[in-house]
Amino acid sequence: MILQGILGLGAILLIAYIFSEARAAISWKRTMIGLGIHFSLAIILLKIPIFKEFFLLLNQVVFLLEQATTAGTSFVFGYLGGGEPPFTVQQPQQLFILAFKALPLLLVMSALSAVLYYYRILPVVVQFFSWLLEKSLHISGTVGLGAAANAFMGMVEAPLLIRPYLSKMSRDEIFAVMVAGMSTIAGTMMVLYANILSSRIPEAMGHILTASLLNVISALIIALIIVPQPAYARTEKVILPKFASSAMDAIVTGTTDGVKLLINIIAMLIVLVALVNLVNQILQLLPPLYEQPITLQRIFGLIMAPLTFLMGIPYNEIFTAGSLMGTKVILNELIAYVDLANLPENALQPKSRLIMMYAMCGFANIGSLGIMIGGMTAMVPEKRDELVSLGIKSIFAGVLATCFTATIVGLILSF
């Protein structure tokens, strides 16, 4: 397993090198520094007992947030939202309705995140992480802040923090911010995914948070190879903007943003699941392969299986893992996480489940690309052509980045 993981790290870096725009300009010193930081932070977060206790505490926070959200959903939706049903329930699992029970958690988290931002708690954490990235990897202040913010905020919300500077940013700097957006997930989504995975993966919230933090570093490592940028000797001070005038204004703004996100996710889930089902029905017209019908999931499993093997997944599990990875890239990570949670117990061993949770912890998919390009184009219209030209490349780099983190986590867990 250790040799498999080392081979995987080398292969992912080699793939990034092959697709680099300027191989001669790559700073391997920065790559090694980034790799050292990544390994060190991963070991600290995964192996030091105090952080394991912190992860357990985070899971308790998720439970409290879930209870609070259920109080609201049961008041509005009754038993559909988690309230007491007015009849005898034979199969309790059938009462779990994603749209009424789990997704409303996004509204609570969106409002809570806005309040944390208003009271400058979130900005302090983001700026500290940004400072560490700037000093260690010698990236500009705008890239450092934009990348760090992506560990806690969405791929459109994070660039908003550096909106006044976007027009002056170079192609390589914009690419780094885009890849960071594709390699991480927003804080609003973390709690939802942790809630979905908690029954299968212990300390799910801690691992989701760790994945998003580590993916920022791996995103910069991969981005600096594919589109190299010069080292910055000094960086400008970036001032974070204010988005609310009071705590109540923050709650209202956060809730309004959460409603948009909630409706968008519900609509995307309906459409994407329907399209996958439609394609699978068409594929069933083809002759079975090894006495099993051909489906998109099986096709994805074949295509992505080699990548999952490089991450440290055992050979007998790579097609199941590849199917999850394909679902994440073609559809989105929410559907992939739901599929992971619903897998039979013997489909993946616990370590493989954990590796896949890290590998899928990012927004790198086709749907997210449209959201990112649309949002950033609205902020800086003059960069539209540049953003579009970097779009597919940012998805590719984002997938490599999350897989890079998953490989390192798999290596650490082998000791």
C-alpha positions as CSV (number, residue, x, y, z in Angstrom):
1,M,0.0,0.0,0.0
2,I,2.9,2.4,0.8
3,L,4.6,1.7,-2.5
4,Q,1.3,2.1,-4.3
5,G,0.8,5.5,-2.6
6,I,4.3,6.8,-3.5
7,L,3.8,5.7,-7.1
8,G,0.4,7.5,-7.0
9,L,2.0,10.8,-5.9
10,G,4.7,10.6,-8.5
11,A,2.1,9.7,-11.2
12,I,-0.2,12.6,-10.3
13,L,2.8,15.1,-10.4
14,L,3.9,13.6,-13.7
15,I,0.4,14.0,-15.2
16,A,0.4,17.7,-14.1
17,Y,3.9,18.1,-15.6
18,I,2.8,16.6,-18.9
19,F,-0.1,19.1,-19.2
20,S,2.0,22.0,-18.1
21,E,1.9,25.2,-20.2
22,A,5.5,26.0,-19.5
23,R,7.6,23.1,-18.1
24,A,10.8,25.1,-18.0
25,A,9.2,27.7,-15.7
26,I,8.1,25.2,-13.1
27,S,9.7,25.9,-9.6
28,W,10.3,22.4,-8.2
29,K,11.6,24.0,-5.0
30,R,8.1,25.5,-4.4
31,T,6.6,22.1,-5.3
32,M,8.7,20.4,-2.7
33,I,7.9,23.1,-0.1
34,G,4.2,22.6,-0.8
35,L,4.6,18.8,-0.5
36,G,6.4,19.2,2.8
37,I,3.7,21.5,4.2
38,H,0.9,19.2,2.9
39,F,2.5,16.1,4.6
40,S,3.2,18.0,7.8
41,L,-0.3,19.4,8.1
42,A,-1.9,16.1,7.2
43,I,0.1,14.2,9.9
44,I,-0.7,16.9,12.5
45,L,-4.4,16.8,11.7
46,L,-4.7,13.0,11.4
47,K,-2.3,11.6,13.9
48,I,-2.1,14.0,16.9
49,P,-4.7,13.0,19.6
50,I,-5.8,16.5,20.4
51,F,-7.1,16.9,16.8
52,K,-9.0,13.6,17.0
53,E,-10.7,15.0,20.0
54,F,-11.4,18.2,18.1
55,F,-12.9,16.1,15.3
56,L,-15.2,14.4,17.8
57,L,-16.2,17.9,19.0
58,L,-17.0,19.0,15.5
59,N,-19.2,15.9,15.0
60,Q,-21.1,17.1,18.1
61,V,-21.5,20.5,16.5
62,V,-22.9,18.9,13.4
63,F,-25.4,17.0,15.5
64,L,-26.5,20.2,17.3
65,L,-26.9,22.0,14.0
66,E,-28.9,19.1,12.7
67,Q,-31.2,19.2,15.7
68,A,-31.6,22.9,15.4
69,T,-32.4,22.6,11.7
70,T,-34.9,19.8,12.4
71,A,-36.7,22.1,14.9
72,G,-37.2,24.6,12.0
73,T,-38.1,22.0,9.3
74,S,-40.5,20.1,11.5
75,F,-42.3,23.4,12.4
76,V,-42.6,24.3,8.7
77,F,-43.0,20.9,7.0
78,G,-44.3,18.8,9.9
79,Y,-43.3,15.1,9.8
80,L,-41.8,15.5,6.4
81,G,-39.2,17.7,8.0
82,G,-38.5,15.4,10.9
83,G,-41.5,16.0,13.1
84,E,-43.5,13.3,14.8
85,P,-45.6,11.5,12.2
86,P,-49.4,11.2,12.9
87,F,-49.4,7.5,12.0
88,T,-47.5,4.3,12.8
89,V,-44.2,4.1,10.9
90,Q,-43.2,0.6,9.7
91,Q,-40.0,1.7,7.8
92,P,-38.5,4.9,9.5
93,Q,-35.9,5.2,6.7
94,Q,-38.6,6.0,4.3
95,L,-39.4,9.2,6.2
96,F,-36.0,10.7,5.3
97,I,-36.7,13.1,2.5
98,L,-33.6,14.9,1.3
99,A,-35.3,18.2,0.3
100,F,-37.2,18.6,3.6
101,K,-34.8,17.0,6.1
102,A,-31.1,17.4,5.0
103,L,-30.9,20.2,2.4
104,P,-32.4,22.9,4.7
105,L,-29.2,22.6,6.7
106,L,-27.7,24.8,4.0
107,L,-30.0,27.7,5.0
108,V,-28.9,27.5,8.6
109,M,-25.2,27.2,7.6
110,S,-25.4,30.0,5.1
111,A,-26.9,32.4,7.7
112,L,-24.4,31.2,10.4
113,S,-21.5,31.7,8.0
114,A,-22.6,35.3,7.3
115,V,-22.8,36.0,11.0
116,L,-19.3,34.6,11.6
117,Y,-18.1,36.8,8.7
118,Y,-19.8,39.9,10.1
119,Y,-18.2,39.4,13.6
120,R,-14.8,39.0,11.8
121,I,-14.2,35.4,13.1
122,L,-14.1,33.9,9.6
123,P,-11.9,36.7,8.1
124,V,-9.3,36.2,10.9
125,V,-9.0,32.5,10.1
126,V,-8.9,33.1,6.4
127,Q,-6.3,35.8,6.6
128,F,-4.0,33.7,8.9
129,F,-4.2,30.8,6.5
130,S,-3.6,33.2,3.6
131,W,-0.5,34.6,5.4
132,L,0.9,31.1,5.8
133,L,0.5,30.3,2.1
134,E,2.1,33.6,1.0
135,K,5.1,33.2,3.2
136,S,5.8,29.6,2.4
137,L,5.0,29.4,-1.3
138,H,5.8,33.0,-2.2
139,I,2.5,33.6,-3.9
140,S,0.8,37.0,-4.2
141,G,-1.5,38.4,-1.5
142,T,-4.5,38.1,-3.8
143,V,-3.8,34.5,-4.7
144,G,-3.1,33.6,-1.1
145,L,-6.4,35.2,0.1
146,G,-8.5,33.9,-2.7
147,A,-7.1,30.3,-2.3
148,A,-7.4,30.4,1.5
149,A,-11.0,31.7,1.4
150,N,-12.0,28.7,-0.7
151,A,-11.3,26.4,2.2
152,F,-14.3,27.9,4.0
153,M,-16.4,29.7,1.3
154,G,-17.9,28.9,-2.1
155,M,-16.0,29.1,-5.4
156,V,-17.9,32.4,-6.3
157,E,-18.0,33.9,-2.8
158,A,-14.2,33.5,-2.3
159,P,-13.2,35.5,-5.4
160,L,-15.6,38.3,-4.2
161,L,-13.1,39.0,-1.4
162,I,-10.5,39.9,-4.0
163,R,-12.9,41.4,-6.6
164,P,-11.1,44.9,-6.7
165,Y,-7.9,43.1,-7.6
166,L,-9.1,40.6,-10.2
167,S,-8.7,42.9,-13.2
168,K,-5.0,43.3,-12.4
169,M,-4.3,39.6,-11.8
170,S,-2.3,37.6,-14.4
171,R,-3.4,34.4,-16.1
172,D,-1.4,32.2,-13.7
173,E,-2.9,34.0,-10.6
174,I,-6.5,33.6,-11.8
175,F,-5.9,30.0,-12.6
176,A,-4.6,29.3,-9.1
177,V,-7.7,30.9,-7.6
178,M,-9.9,28.9,-10.0
179,V,-8.2,25.6,-9.1
180,A,-8.5,26.3,-5.4
181,G,-12.3,26.8,-6.0
182,M,-12.6,23.5,-7.8
183,S,-10.6,21.6,-5.2
184,T,-12.5,22.7,-2.1
185,I,-16.1,22.9,-0.8
186,A,-17.9,25.7,0.9
187,G,-18.5,25.7,4.7
188,T,-22.2,25.5,4.0
189,M,-21.8,22.2,2.2
190,M,-19.3,20.7,4.7
191,V,-22.0,20.2,7.4
192,L,-24.4,18.7,4.9
193,Y,-21.8,16.2,3.6
194,A,-20.7,15.3,7.1
195,N,-24.4,14.7,8.0
196,I,-24.8,12.4,5.0
197,L,-21.6,10.5,5.7
198,S,-21.7,10.3,9.5
199,S,-23.3,6.9,9.5
200,R,-20.5,5.4,7.4
201,I,-17.4,7.4,8.3
202,P,-16.6,8.2,12.0
203,E,-15.6,11.8,12.6
204,A,-16.9,12.8,9.2
205,M,-17.0,16.5,9.9
206,G,-13.4,16.7,11.0
207,H,-12.3,14.8,7.9
208,I,-14.3,17.0,5.6
209,L,-12.8,20.1,7.1
210,T,-9.3,18.6,6.9
211,A,-9.9,17.7,3.3
212,S,-10.9,21.2,2.4
213,L,-7.8,22.7,4.1
214,L,-5.4,20.2,2.6
215,N,-6.9,20.6,-0.8
216,V,-6.0,24.3,-0.9
217,I,-2.3,23.4,-0.6
218,S,-2.6,20.6,-3.2
219,A,-4.5,23.0,-5.5
220,L,-1.6,25.4,-5.4
221,I,0.9,22.6,-5.9
222,I,-0.9,21.4,-9.1
223,A,-1.8,24.9,-10.3
224,L,1.9,26.1,-10.1
225,I,2.9,23.1,-12.2
226,I,0.2,23.3,-14.9
227,V,0.3,27.2,-15.2
228,P,3.6,28.2,-13.5
229,Q,3.9,31.7,-12.0
230,P,6.9,33.6,-10.7
231,A,7.7,33.8,-7.0
232,Y,6.6,37.1,-5.4
233,A,9.2,38.7,-3.1
234,R,6.7,40.8,-1.4
235,T,2.9,40.9,-1.4
236,E,0.3,43.6,-1.3
237,K,-2.0,43.9,1.7
238,V,-5.5,42.8,0.7
239,I,-8.4,44.4,2.6
240,L,-11.4,42.2,3.1
241,P,-14.7,44.0,2.2
242,K,-17.8,44.2,4.4
243,F,-21.0,42.5,3.2
244,A,-23.4,43.4,6.1
245,S,-24.1,46.4,8.3
246,S,-25.4,44.5,11.3
247,A,-25.8,41.0,12.6
248,M,-29.4,40.9,11.5
249,D,-28.5,42.2,8.1
250,A,-25.9,39.3,7.9
251,I,-28.6,36.8,8.9
252,V,-31.0,38.1,6.2
253,T,-28.3,38.2,3.6
254,G,-27.0,34.8,4.5
255,T,-30.5,33.3,4.4
256,T,-31.3,34.9,1.1
257,D,-28.1,33.5,-0.4
258,G,-28.8,30.1,1.1
259,V,-32.3,30.0,-0.5
260,K,-30.7,30.6,-3.9
261,L,-28.2,27.8,-3.2
262,L,-30.9,25.5,-2.0
263,I,-33.1,25.9,-5.0
264,N,-30.2,25.6,-7.4
265,I,-29.1,22.3,-5.7
266,I,-32.6,20.8,-5.7
267,A,-33.1,21.7,-9.4
268,M,-29.6,20.3,-10.4
269,L,-30.2,17.1,-8.4
270,I,-33.6,16.5,-10.1
271,V,-32.2,17.2,-13.6
272,L,-28.9,15.3,-13.2
273,V,-30.5,12.2,-11.7
274,A,-33.2,12.2,-14.3
275,L,-30.6,12.5,-17.1
276,V,-28.4,9.7,-15.7
277,N,-31.5,7.5,-15.5
278,L,-32.5,8.3,-19.1
279,V,-29.0,7.5,-20.4
280,N,-28.9,4.3,-18.4
281,Q,-32.3,3.2,-19.9
282,I,-30.8,3.9,-23.4
283,L,-27.6,1.9,-22.5
284,Q,-29.7,-1.0,-21.4
285,L,-30.6,-1.6,-25.1
286,L,-26.9,-2.7,-25.6
287,P,-25.9,-6.3,-25.0
288,P,-24.9,-7.0,-21.3
289,L,-21.3,-7.0,-20.4
290,Y,-20.2,-10.0,-18.2
291,E,-23.9,-10.7,-17.6
292,Q,-24.5,-7.2,-16.2
293,P,-26.2,-4.3,-17.9
294,I,-24.1,-1.4,-19.1
295,T,-24.6,1.8,-17.1
296,L,-23.0,5.1,-16.8
297,Q,-21.7,4.1,-13.4
298,R,-20.0,1.1,-14.8
299,I,-18.4,3.1,-17.7
300,F,-17.2,5.7,-15.2
301,G,-15.8,2.9,-13.0
302,L,-13.7,1.7,-15.9
303,I,-12.4,5.1,-16.9
304,M,-11.6,6.3,-13.4
305,A,-10.4,3.0,-12.0
306,P,-6.7,3.6,-12.7
307,L,-6.8,6.9,-10.9
308,T,-8.3,5.4,-7.8
309,F,-5.7,2.7,-7.9
310,L,-3.0,5.4,-7.8
311,M,-4.7,6.8,-4.7
312,G,-4.2,3.6,-2.8
313,I,-7.5,1.8,-3.4
314,P,-7.1,-2.0,-3.4
315,Y,-7.4,-3.5,-6.9
316,N,-10.6,-5.4,-6.1
317,E,-12.3,-2.1,-5.2
318,I,-11.1,0.2,-7.9
319,F,-14.1,-0.1,-10.2
320,T,-16.5,0.7,-7.3
321,A,-14.3,3.7,-6.4
322,G,-13.9,4.7,-10.0
323,S,-17.7,4.8,-10.4
324,L,-18.0,7.2,-7.4
325,M,-15.2,9.4,-8.8
326,G,-16.8,9.5,-12.3
327,T,-20.2,10.4,-10.7
328,K,-18.4,13.2,-8.8
329,V,-16.8,14.7,-11.9
330,I,-19.6,14.3,-14.4
331,L,-22.5,15.1,-12.1
332,N,-21.5,16.5,-8.7
333,E,-19.9,15.5,-5.3
334,L,-23.3,15.6,-3.5
335,I,-24.7,12.7,-5.6
336,A,-21.3,10.9,-5.2
337,Y,-21.4,11.3,-1.4
338,V,-25.0,10.0,-1.3
339,D,-23.9,7.0,-3.4
340,L,-20.9,6.4,-1.0
341,A,-23.2,6.5,2.0
342,N,-25.6,4.0,0.4
343,L,-22.9,1.5,-0.7
344,P,-23.2,-2.0,0.9
345,E,-20.9,-2.6,3.9
346,N,-18.6,-4.9,1.9
347,A,-18.3,-2.7,-1.2
348,L,-15.4,-0.7,0.2
349,Q,-13.2,-1.2,3.3
350,P,-13.2,1.6,5.9
351,K,-9.8,3.0,4.7
352,S,-11.0,3.1,1.1
353,R,-14.2,4.9,2.1
354,L,-12.1,7.5,3.9
355,I,-9.7,7.9,0.9
356,M,-12.7,8.4,-1.4
357,M,-14.3,10.9,0.9
358,Y,-11.1,13.0,0.6
359,A,-10.8,12.4,-3.2
360,M,-14.4,13.7,-3.8
361,C,-14.1,16.7,-1.5
362,G,-14.1,19.4,-4.2
363,F,-16.4,21.3,-6.7
364,A,-14.6,20.0,-9.8
365,N,-17.4,19.1,-12.1
366,I,-19.1,20.4,-15.3
367,G,-22.0,22.1,-13.5
368,S,-19.6,24.0,-11.1
369,L,-17.6,25.3,-14.0
370,G,-20.6,27.1,-15.4
371,I,-21.3,28.6,-12.0
372,M,-17.7,29.7,-11.5
373,I,-17.3,31.2,-15.0
374,G,-20.6,33.0,-14.7
375,G,-19.9,34.4,-11.3
376,M,-16.3,35.5,-12.0
377,T,-17.2,36.9,-15.4
378,A,-19.8,39.1,-13.7
379,M,-17.1,40.4,-11.4
380,V,-14.5,41.0,-14.1
381,P,-16.0,41.0,-17.6
382,E,-12.8,41.9,-19.3
383,K,-11.3,38.6,-18.2
384,R,-14.1,36.5,-19.7
385,D,-12.0,34.9,-22.6
386,E,-9.2,34.1,-20.1
387,L,-11.7,32.5,-17.7
388,V,-13.3,30.4,-20.4
389,S,-10.0,29.2,-21.8
390,L,-8.9,28.0,-18.3
391,G,-12.2,26.4,-17.5
392,I,-11.8,22.7,-18.4
393,K,-8.1,22.9,-17.3
394,S,-9.3,24.1,-13.9
395,I,-11.6,21.0,-13.5
396,F,-8.7,18.7,-14.6
397,A,-6.4,20.4,-12.1
398,G,-9.0,20.3,-9.4
399,V,-9.5,16.6,-9.8
400,L,-5.8,16.0,-9.6
401,A,-5.5,18.2,-6.5
402,T,-8.2,16.3,-4.5
403,C,-6.7,13.0,-5.6
404,F,-3.3,14.2,-4.5
405,T,-4.7,14.9,-1.0
406,A,-6.4,11.5,-0.9
407,T,-3.2,9.8,-1.9
408,I,-1.3,11.5,0.9
409,V,-4.0,10.6,3.4
410,G,-3.9,7.0,2.3
411,L,-0.2,6.9,2.8
412,I,-0.4,8.4,6.3
413,L,-3.1,6.0,7.3
414,S,-0.9,3.1,6.2
415,F,1.5,3.8,9.1
